[in-house]
Structure formats: C-alpha cells, structure tokens
Amino acid sequence: MTIISERLQYLRLTHGYTQTDLARTMGVTRRAVYAWEHDKCPEIPHLIQLAQFYQVSTDYLLGLTE
C-alpha cells in the first residue's frame, strides 16, 4: 500500500463511509475507490475533490505533510 492509499482508506473509515458511499459522493464507481485504496493514485481532479471532501490538503494525501 502506498501512503496515498493508506491515507485515503484511513480517512474514509474514520469518517464512517463505505467504499460505496464514497463512490456515490465522488461520482465514481466503487471499483475506482477500491483501486485508490490499493495502490492506484486518483487522477488530479479526483485528488483535489477528495482533499476538499475530507478537508485536508492535497499535500497531506500525497504524503508530503503530516
């Protein structure tokens, strides 16, 4: 697992969302959310959307800050 994958999964779980919940919110498939949490980096527009949704920076998601 990459740092991005770990952080995305951690944020989803701590916010109480299932992969299906997050997929609906993001307008993607559950398979896409699964892929993000298992070593496939989201495309930049989705990365920005995820950061805004979780109220964290993209730098945090990318592992550049704590």
PyMOL Python script that loads the backbone (N, CA, C, O; Angstrom):
from pymol import cmd

cmd.read_pdbstr("""\
ATOM      1  N   MET A   1       0.838  -1.189   0.000  1.00  0.00           N
ATOM      2  CA  MET A   1       0.000   0.000   0.000  1.00  0.00           C
ATOM      3  C   MET A   1       0.884   1.254   0.000  1.00  0.00           C
ATOM      4  O   MET A   1       1.899   1.308   0.695  1.00  0.00           O
ATOM      5  N   THR A   2       0.495   2.230  -0.766  1.00  0.00           N
ATOM      6  CA  THR A   2       1.224   3.493  -0.790  1.00  0.00           C
ATOM      7  C   THR A   2       0.685   4.416   0.295  1.00  0.00           C
ATOM      8  O   THR A   2      -0.370   4.153   0.872  1.00  0.00           O
ATOM      9  N   ILE A   3       1.401   5.485   0.568  1.00  0.00           N
ATOM     10  CA  ILE A   3       0.947   6.456   1.569  1.00  0.00           C
ATOM     11  C   ILE A   3      -0.402   7.048   1.165  1.00  0.00           C
ATOM     12  O   ILE A   3      -1.260   7.276   2.018  1.00  0.00           O
ATOM     13  N   ILE A   4      -0.594   7.298  -0.129  1.00  0.00           N
ATOM     14  CA  ILE A   4      -1.872   7.845  -0.599  1.00  0.00           C
ATOM     15  C   ILE A   4      -2.992   6.850  -0.309  1.00  0.00           C
ATOM     16  O   ILE A   4      -4.042   7.218   0.217  1.00  0.00           O
ATOM     17  N   SER A   5      -2.758   5.597  -0.653  1.00  0.00           N
ATOM     18  CA  SER A   5      -3.762   4.553  -0.415  1.00  0.00           C
ATOM     19  C   SER A   5      -4.101   4.437   1.061  1.00  0.00           C
ATOM     20  O   SER A   5      -5.270   4.357   1.437  1.00  0.00           O
ATOM     21  N   GLU A   6      -3.063   4.427   1.897  1.00  0.00           N
ATOM     22  CA  GLU A   6      -3.274   4.311   3.339  1.00  0.00           C
ATOM     23  C   GLU A   6      -4.085   5.481   3.874  1.00  0.00           C
ATOM     24  O   GLU A   6      -5.009   5.294   4.666  1.00  0.00           O
ATOM     25  N   ARG A   7      -3.740   6.680   3.442  1.00  0.00           N
ATOM     26  CA  ARG A   7      -4.443   7.865   3.949  1.00  0.00           C
ATOM     27  C   ARG A   7      -5.885   7.926   3.454  1.00  0.00           C
ATOM     28  O   ARG A   7      -6.783   8.308   4.204  1.00  0.00           O
ATOM     29  N   LEU A   8      -6.108   7.557   2.215  1.00  0.00           N
ATOM     30  CA  LEU A   8      -7.481   7.565   1.701  1.00  0.00           C
ATOM     31  C   LEU A   8      -8.351   6.560   2.449  1.00  0.00           C
ATOM     32  O   LEU A   8      -9.491   6.859   2.804  1.00  0.00           O
ATOM     33  N   GLN A   9      -7.812   5.381   2.683  1.00  0.00           N
ATOM     34  CA  GLN A   9      -8.581   4.377   3.419  1.00  0.00           C
ATOM     35  C   GLN A   9      -8.813   4.825   4.863  1.00  0.00           C
ATOM     36  O   GLN A   9      -9.916   4.682   5.390  1.00  0.00           O
ATOM     37  N   TYR A  10      -7.778   5.365   5.500  1.00  0.00           N
ATOM     38  CA  TYR A  10      -7.905   5.849   6.875  1.00  0.00           C
ATOM     39  C   TYR A  10      -8.982   6.932   6.970  1.00  0.00           C
ATOM     40  O   TYR A  10      -9.840   6.876   7.851  1.00  0.00           O
ATOM     41  N   LEU A  11      -8.942   7.905   6.078  1.00  0.00           N
ATOM     42  CA  LEU A  11      -9.921   8.996   6.107  1.00  0.00           C
ATOM     43  C   LEU A  11     -11.336   8.482   5.885  1.00  0.00           C
ATOM     44  O   LEU A  11     -12.270   8.904   6.566  1.00  0.00           O
ATOM     45  N   ARG A  12     -11.490   7.581   4.941  1.00  0.00           N
ATOM     46  CA  ARG A  12     -12.823   7.037   4.673  1.00  0.00           C
ATOM     47  C   ARG A  12     -13.373   6.319   5.898  1.00  0.00           C
ATOM     48  O   ARG A  12     -14.523   6.525   6.286  1.00  0.00           O
ATOM     49  N   LEU A  13     -12.553   5.485   6.496  1.00  0.00           N
ATOM     50  CA  LEU A  13     -13.011   4.708   7.651  1.00  0.00           C
ATOM     51  C   LEU A  13     -13.281   5.589   8.868  1.00  0.00           C
ATOM     52  O   LEU A  13     -14.267   5.377   9.575  1.00  0.00           O
ATOM     53  N   THR A  14     -12.420   6.573   9.122  1.00  0.00           N
ATOM     54  CA  THR A  14     -12.629   7.432  10.292  1.00  0.00           C
ATOM     55  C   THR A  14     -13.833   8.351  10.120  1.00  0.00           C
ATOM     56  O   THR A  14     -14.399   8.828  11.104  1.00  0.00           O
ATOM     57  N   HIS A  15     -14.224   8.598   8.879  1.00  0.00           N
ATOM     58  CA  HIS A  15     -15.425   9.396   8.630  1.00  0.00           C
ATOM     59  C   HIS A  15     -16.680   8.526   8.538  1.00  0.00           C
ATOM     60  O   HIS A  15     -17.786   9.041   8.376  1.00  0.00           O
ATOM     61  N   GLY A  16     -16.506   7.215   8.641  1.00  0.00           N
ATOM     62  CA  GLY A  16     -17.646   6.306   8.681  1.00  0.00           C
ATOM     63  C   GLY A  16     -18.297   6.011   7.343  1.00  0.00           C
ATOM     64  O   GLY A  16     -19.483   5.684   7.289  1.00  0.00           O
ATOM     65  N   TYR A  17     -17.536   6.122   6.262  1.00  0.00           N
ATOM     66  CA  TYR A  17     -18.082   5.860   4.932  1.00  0.00           C
ATOM     67  C   TYR A  17     -17.684   4.477   4.437  1.00  0.00           C
ATOM     68  O   TYR A  17     -16.596   3.987   4.738  1.00  0.00           O
ATOM     69  N   THR A  18     -18.566   3.861   3.683  1.00  0.00           N
ATOM     70  CA  THR A  18     -18.201   2.646   2.959  1.00  0.00           C
ATOM     71  C   THR A  18     -17.606   3.072   1.620  1.00  0.00           C
ATOM     72  O   THR A  18     -17.699   4.236   1.231  1.00  0.00           O
ATOM     73  N   GLN A  19     -17.002   2.127   0.926  1.00  0.00           N
ATOM     74  CA  GLN A  19     -16.496   2.440  -0.411  1.00  0.00           C
ATOM     75  C   GLN A  19     -17.640   2.858  -1.322  1.00  0.00           C
ATOM     76  O   GLN A  19     -17.471   3.740  -2.164  1.00  0.00           O
ATOM     77  N   THR A  20     -18.787   2.242  -1.166  1.00  0.00           N
ATOM     78  CA  THR A  20     -19.958   2.589  -1.978  1.00  0.00           C
ATOM     79  C   THR A  20     -20.432   4.000  -1.674  1.00  0.00           C
ATOM     80  O   THR A  20     -20.766   4.749  -2.591  1.00  0.00           O
ATOM     81  N   ASP A  21     -20.467   4.377  -0.389  1.00  0.00           N
ATOM     82  CA  ASP A  21     -20.855   5.741  -0.008  1.00  0.00           C
ATOM     83  C   ASP A  21     -19.937   6.764  -0.664  1.00  0.00           C
ATOM     84  O   ASP A  21     -20.397   7.738  -1.260  1.00  0.00           O
ATOM     85  N   LEU A  22     -18.637   6.530  -0.547  1.00  0.00           N
ATOM     86  CA  LEU A  22     -17.669   7.474  -1.101  1.00  0.00           C
ATOM     87  C   LEU A  22     -17.780   7.533  -2.620  1.00  0.00           C
ATOM     88  O   LEU A  22     -17.692   8.610  -3.210  1.00  0.00           O
ATOM     89  N   ALA A  23     -17.972   6.388  -3.247  1.00  0.00           N
ATOM     90  CA  ALA A  23     -18.108   6.358  -4.705  1.00  0.00           C
ATOM     91  C   ALA A  23     -19.288   7.208  -5.158  1.00  0.00           C
ATOM     92  O   ALA A  23     -19.176   7.968  -6.121  1.00  0.00           O
ATOM     93  N   ARG A  24     -20.406   7.083  -4.474  1.00  0.00           N
ATOM     94  CA  ARG A  24     -21.589   7.889  -4.828  1.00  0.00           C
ATOM     95  C   ARG A  24     -21.301   9.377  -4.654  1.00  0.00           C
ATOM     96  O   ARG A  24     -21.658  10.188  -5.510  1.00  0.00           O
ATOM     97  N   THR A  25     -20.663   9.729  -3.559  1.00  0.00           N
ATOM     98  CA  THR A  25     -20.337  11.129  -3.285  1.00  0.00           C
ATOM     99  C   THR A  25     -19.394  11.702  -4.340  1.00  0.00           C
ATOM    100  O   THR A  25     -19.531  12.853  -4.753  1.00  0.00           O
ATOM    101  N   MET A  26     -18.435  10.882  -4.768  1.00  0.00           N
ATOM    102  CA  MET A  26     -17.423  11.334  -5.722  1.00  0.00           C
ATOM    103  C   MET A  26     -17.873  11.205  -7.178  1.00  0.00           C
ATOM    104  O   MET A  26     -17.240  11.763  -8.074  1.00  0.00           O
ATOM    105  N   GLY A  27     -18.959  10.476  -7.413  1.00  0.00           N
ATOM    106  CA  GLY A  27     -19.419  10.272  -8.781  1.00  0.00           C
ATOM    107  C   GLY A  27     -18.564   9.293  -9.559  1.00  0.00           C
ATOM    108  O   GLY A  27     -18.396   9.421 -10.772  1.00  0.00           O
ATOM    109  N   VAL A  28     -18.019   8.299  -8.837  1.00  0.00           N
ATOM    110  CA  VAL A  28     -17.204   7.263  -9.469  1.00  0.00           C
ATOM    111  C   VAL A  28     -17.758   5.900  -9.060  1.00  0.00           C
ATOM    112  O   VAL A  28     -18.716   5.819  -8.292  1.00  0.00           O
ATOM    113  N   THR A  29     -17.163   4.851  -9.566  1.00  0.00           N
ATOM    114  CA  THR A  29     -17.583   3.504  -9.189  1.00  0.00           C
ATOM    115  C   THR A  29     -16.917   3.080  -7.884  1.00  0.00           C
ATOM    116  O   THR A  29     -15.902   3.646  -7.475  1.00  0.00           O
ATOM    117  N   ARG A  30     -17.501   2.082  -7.242  1.00  0.00           N
ATOM    118  CA  ARG A  30     -16.886   1.533  -6.037  1.00  0.00           C
ATOM    119  C   ARG A  30     -15.538   0.911  -6.388  1.00  0.00           C
ATOM    120  O   ARG A  30     -14.606   0.921  -5.584  1.00  0.00           O
ATOM    121  N   ARG A  31     -15.453   0.377  -7.585  1.00  0.00           N
ATOM    122  CA  ARG A  31     -14.193  -0.213  -8.048  1.00  0.00           C
ATOM    123  C   ARG A  31     -13.076   0.839  -8.107  1.00  0.00           C
ATOM    124  O   ARG A  31     -11.920   0.532  -7.813  1.00  0.00           O
ATOM    125  N   ALA A  32     -13.417   2.070  -8.483  1.00  0.00           N
ATOM    126  CA  ALA A  32     -12.419   3.143  -8.512  1.00  0.00           C
ATOM    127  C   ALA A  32     -11.922   3.443  -7.101  1.00  0.00           C
ATOM    128  O   ALA A  32     -10.721   3.597  -6.882  1.00  0.00           O
ATOM    129  N   VAL A  33     -12.845   3.525  -6.145  1.00  0.00           N
ATOM    130  CA  VAL A  33     -12.454   3.776  -4.752  1.00  0.00           C
ATOM    131  C   VAL A  33     -11.567   2.644  -4.253  1.00  0.00           C
ATOM    132  O   VAL A  33     -10.553   2.888  -3.598  1.00  0.00           O
ATOM    133  N   TYR A  34     -11.943   1.412  -4.558  1.00  0.00           N
ATOM    134  CA  TYR A  34     -11.129   0.257  -4.175  1.00  0.00           C
ATOM    135  C   TYR A  34      -9.719   0.395  -4.762  1.00  0.00           C
ATOM    136  O   TYR A  34      -8.730   0.167  -4.065  1.00  0.00           O
ATOM    137  N   ALA A  35      -9.632   0.762  -6.023  1.00  0.00           N
ATOM    138  CA  ALA A  35      -8.331   0.901  -6.685  1.00  0.00           C
ATOM    139  C   ALA A  35      -7.492   1.982  -6.014  1.00  0.00           C
ATOM    140  O   ALA A  35      -6.288   1.805  -5.823  1.00  0.00           O
ATOM    141  N   TRP A  36      -8.123   3.109  -5.653  1.00  0.00           N
ATOM    142  CA  TRP A  36      -7.387   4.178  -4.972  1.00  0.00           C
ATOM    143  C   TRP A  36      -6.818   3.696  -3.651  1.00  0.00           C
ATOM    144  O   TRP A  36      -5.737   4.124  -3.245  1.00  0.00           O
ATOM    145  N   GLU A  37      -7.530   2.818  -2.984  1.00  0.00           N
ATOM    146  CA  GLU A  37      -7.091   2.311  -1.685  1.00  0.00           C
ATOM    147  C   GLU A  37      -6.146   1.118  -1.813  1.00  0.00           C
ATOM    148  O   GLU A  37      -5.685   0.577  -0.807  1.00  0.00           O
ATOM    149  N   HIS A  38      -5.862   0.714  -3.029  1.00  0.00           N
ATOM    150  CA  HIS A  38      -4.966  -0.414  -3.265  1.00  0.00           C
ATOM    151  C   HIS A  38      -3.975  -0.070  -4.370  1.00  0.00           C
ATOM    152  O   HIS A  38      -3.866  -0.784  -5.366  1.00  0.00           O
ATOM    153  N   ASP A  39      -3.252   1.038  -4.179  1.00  0.00           N
ATOM    154  CA  ASP A  39      -2.081   1.413  -4.980  1.00  0.00           C
ATOM    155  C   ASP A  39      -2.317   2.094  -6.322  1.00  0.00           C
ATOM    156  O   ASP A  39      -1.367   2.258  -7.087  1.00  0.00           O
ATOM    157  N   LYS A  40      -3.543   2.496  -6.638  1.00  0.00           N
ATOM    158  CA  LYS A  40      -3.750   3.285  -7.857  1.00  0.00           C
ATOM    159  C   LYS A  40      -4.055   4.716  -7.433  1.00  0.00           C
ATOM    160  O   LYS A  40      -5.053   4.973  -6.760  1.00  0.00           O
ATOM    161  N   CYS A  41      -3.199   5.635  -7.827  1.00  0.00           N
ATOM    162  CA  CYS A  41      -3.379   7.034  -7.438  1.00  0.00           C
ATOM    163  C   CYS A  41      -4.553   7.646  -8.201  1.00  0.00           C
ATOM    164  O   CYS A  41      -4.667   7.467  -9.414  1.00  0.00           O
ATOM    165  N   PRO A  42      -5.427   8.371  -7.491  1.00  0.00           N
ATOM    166  CA  PRO A  42      -6.524   9.051  -8.189  1.00  0.00           C
ATOM    167  C   PRO A  42      -5.977  10.103  -9.154  1.00  0.00           C
ATOM    168  O   PRO A  42      -4.904  10.664  -8.933  1.00  0.00           O
ATOM    169  N   GLU A  43      -6.714  10.360 -10.206  1.00  0.00           N
ATOM    170  CA  GLU A  43      -6.326  11.437 -11.112  1.00  0.00           C
ATOM    171  C   GLU A  43      -6.427  12.761 -10.366  1.00  0.00           C
ATOM    172  O   GLU A  43      -7.141  12.859  -9.368  1.00  0.00           O
ATOM    173  N   ILE A  44      -5.725  13.765 -10.836  1.00  0.00           N
ATOM    174  CA  ILE A  44      -5.625  15.040 -10.122  1.00  0.00           C
ATOM    175  C   ILE A  44      -6.990  15.647  -9.782  1.00  0.00           C
ATOM    176  O   ILE A  44      -7.172  16.083  -8.645  1.00  0.00           O
ATOM    177  N   PRO A  45      -7.953  15.698 -10.701  1.00  0.00           N
ATOM    178  CA  PRO A  45      -9.254  16.270 -10.315  1.00  0.00           C
ATOM    179  C   PRO A  45      -9.908  15.522  -9.150  1.00  0.00           C
ATOM    180  O   PRO A  45     -10.523  16.139  -8.280  1.00  0.00           O
ATOM    181  N   HIS A  46      -9.775  14.193  -9.135  1.00  0.00           N
ATOM    182  CA  HIS A  46     -10.341  13.416  -8.031  1.00  0.00           C
ATOM    183  C   HIS A  46      -9.543  13.627  -6.749  1.00  0.00           C
ATOM    184  O   HIS A  46     -10.116  13.663  -5.660  1.00  0.00           O
ATOM    185  N   LEU A  47      -8.231  13.765  -6.872  1.00  0.00           N
ATOM    186  CA  LEU A  47      -7.396  14.021  -5.701  1.00  0.00           C
ATOM    187  C   LEU A  47      -7.803  15.337  -5.043  1.00  0.00           C
ATOM    188  O   LEU A  47      -7.903  15.417  -3.819  1.00  0.00           O
ATOM    189  N   ILE A  48      -8.035  16.354  -5.843  1.00  0.00           N
ATOM    190  CA  ILE A  48      -8.478  17.655  -5.326  1.00  0.00           C
ATOM    191  C   ILE A  48      -9.853  17.524  -4.686  1.00  0.00           C
ATOM    192  O   ILE A  48     -10.090  18.060  -3.604  1.00  0.00           O
ATOM    193  N   GLN A  49     -10.757  16.817  -5.349  1.00  0.00           N
ATOM    194  CA  GLN A  49     -12.104  16.615  -4.812  1.00  0.00           C
ATOM    195  C   GLN A  49     -12.055  15.859  -3.482  1.00  0.00           C
ATOM    196  O   GLN A  49     -12.791  16.198  -2.555  1.00  0.00           O
ATOM    197  N   LEU A  50     -11.206  14.851  -3.378  1.00  0.00           N
ATOM    198  CA  LEU A  50     -11.058  14.096  -2.132  1.00  0.00           C
ATOM    199  C   LEU A  50     -10.519  14.982  -1.018  1.00  0.00           C
ATOM    200  O   LEU A  50     -11.002  14.926   0.113  1.00  0.00           O
ATOM    201  N   ALA A  51      -9.521  15.797  -1.334  1.00  0.00           N
ATOM    202  CA  ALA A  51      -8.954  16.700  -0.330  1.00  0.00           C
ATOM    203  C   ALA A  51     -10.016  17.670   0.177  1.00  0.00           C
ATOM    204  O   ALA A  51     -10.110  17.913   1.380  1.00  0.00           O
ATOM    205  N   GLN A  52     -10.805  18.218  -0.721  1.00  0.00           N
ATOM    206  CA  GLN A  52     -11.872  19.134  -0.313  1.00  0.00           C
ATOM    207  C   GLN A  52     -12.928  18.408   0.507  1.00  0.00           C
ATOM    208  O   GLN A  52     -13.404  18.945   1.508  1.00  0.00           O
ATOM    209  N   PHE A  53     -13.298  17.217   0.109  1.00  0.00           N
ATOM    210  CA  PHE A  53     -14.316  16.444   0.807  1.00  0.00           C
ATOM    211  C   PHE A  53     -13.888  16.140   2.242  1.00  0.00           C
ATOM    212  O   PHE A  53     -14.679  16.274   3.176  1.00  0.00           O
ATOM    213  N   TYR A  54     -12.632  15.730   2.408  1.00  0.00           N
ATOM    214  CA  TYR A  54     -12.129  15.378   3.741  1.00  0.00           C
ATOM    215  C   TYR A  54     -11.543  16.571   4.499  1.00  0.00           C
ATOM    216  O   TYR A  54     -11.136  16.437   5.654  1.00  0.00           O
ATOM    217  N   GLN A  55     -11.501  17.721   3.857  1.00  0.00           N
ATOM    218  CA  GLN A  55     -10.960  18.944   4.447  1.00  0.00           C
ATOM    219  C   GLN A  55      -9.502  18.767   4.884  1.00  0.00           C
ATOM    220  O   GLN A  55      -9.113  19.114   5.999  1.00  0.00           O
ATOM    221  N   VAL A  56      -8.719  18.215   3.964  1.00  0.00           N
ATOM    222  CA  VAL A  56      -7.278  18.081   4.149  1.00  0.00           C
ATOM    223  C   VAL A  56      -6.610  18.643   2.898  1.00  0.00           C
ATOM    224  O   VAL A  56      -7.276  18.914   1.899  1.00  0.00           O
ATOM    225  N   SER A  57      -5.305  18.814   2.958  1.00  0.00           N
ATOM    226  CA  SER A  57      -4.594  19.324   1.786  1.00  0.00           C
ATOM    227  C   SER A  57      -4.220  18.179   0.848  1.00  0.00           C
ATOM    228  O   SER A  57      -4.130  17.021   1.258  1.00  0.00           O
ATOM    229  N   THR A  58      -4.006  18.526  -0.402  1.00  0.00           N
ATOM    230  CA  THR A  58      -3.518  17.517  -1.338  1.00  0.00           C
ATOM    231  C   THR A  58      -2.116  17.074  -0.921  1.00  0.00           C
ATOM    232  O   THR A  58      -1.747  15.918  -1.127  1.00  0.00           O
ATOM    233  N   ASP A  59      -1.341  17.974  -0.341  1.00  0.00           N
ATOM    234  CA  ASP A  59      -0.018  17.606   0.166  1.00  0.00           C
ATOM    235  C   ASP A  59      -0.132  16.505   1.212  1.00  0.00           C
ATOM    236  O   ASP A  59       0.684  15.583   1.232  1.00  0.00           O
ATOM    237  N   TYR A  60      -1.136  16.594   2.079  1.00  0.00           N
ATOM    238  CA  TYR A  60      -1.351  15.551   3.084  1.00  0.00           C
ATOM    239  C   TYR A  60      -1.659  14.215   2.401  1.00  0.00           C
ATOM    240  O   TYR A  60      -1.074  13.189   2.745  1.00  0.00           O
ATOM    241  N   LEU A  61      -2.579  14.234   1.434  1.00  0.00           N
ATOM    242  CA  LEU A  61      -2.934  12.994   0.743  1.00  0.00           C
ATOM    243  C   LEU A  61      -1.730  12.377   0.036  1.00  0.00           C
ATOM    244  O   LEU A  61      -1.596  11.155  -0.024  1.00  0.00           O
ATOM    245  N   LEU A  62      -0.864  13.223  -0.493  1.00  0.00           N
ATOM    246  CA  LEU A  62       0.310  12.742  -1.218  1.00  0.00           C
ATOM    247  C   LEU A  62       1.453  12.331  -0.298  1.00  0.00           C
ATOM    248  O   LEU A  62       2.465  11.807  -0.762  1.00  0.00           O
ATOM    249  N   GLY A  63       1.298  12.568   1.008  1.00  0.00           N
ATOM    250  CA  GLY A  63       2.337  12.191   1.959  1.00  0.00           C
ATOM    251  C   GLY A  63       3.450  13.209   2.088  1.00  0.00           C
ATOM    252  O   GLY A  63       4.524  12.894   2.600  1.00  0.00           O
ATOM    253  N   LEU A  64       3.201  14.435   1.626  1.00  0.00           N
ATOM    254  CA  LEU A  64       4.222  15.479   1.704  1.00  0.00           C
ATOM    255  C   LEU A  64       4.199  16.219   3.037  1.00  0.00           C
ATOM    256  O   LEU A  64       5.180  16.860   3.414  1.00  0.00           O
ATOM    257  N   THR A  65       3.076  16.127   3.750  1.00  0.00           N
ATOM    258  CA  THR A  65       2.945  16.725   5.084  1.00  0.00           C
ATOM    259  C   THR A  65       2.213  15.739   5.980  1.00  0.00           C
ATOM    260  O   THR A  65       1.595  14.782   5.515  1.00  0.00           O
ATOM    261  N   GLU A  66       2.300  16.000   7.264  1.00  0.00           N
ATOM    262  CA  GLU A  66       1.594  15.147   8.241  1.00  0.00           C
ATOM    263  C   GLU A  66       0.236  15.692   8.543  1.00  0.00           C
ATOM    264  O   GLU A  66      -0.499  15.109   9.340  1.00  0.00           O
TER     265      GLU A  66
END
""", "prot")
cmd.dss("prot")
cmd.show_as("cartoon", "prot")
cmd.util.cbc("prot")
cmd.orient("prot")
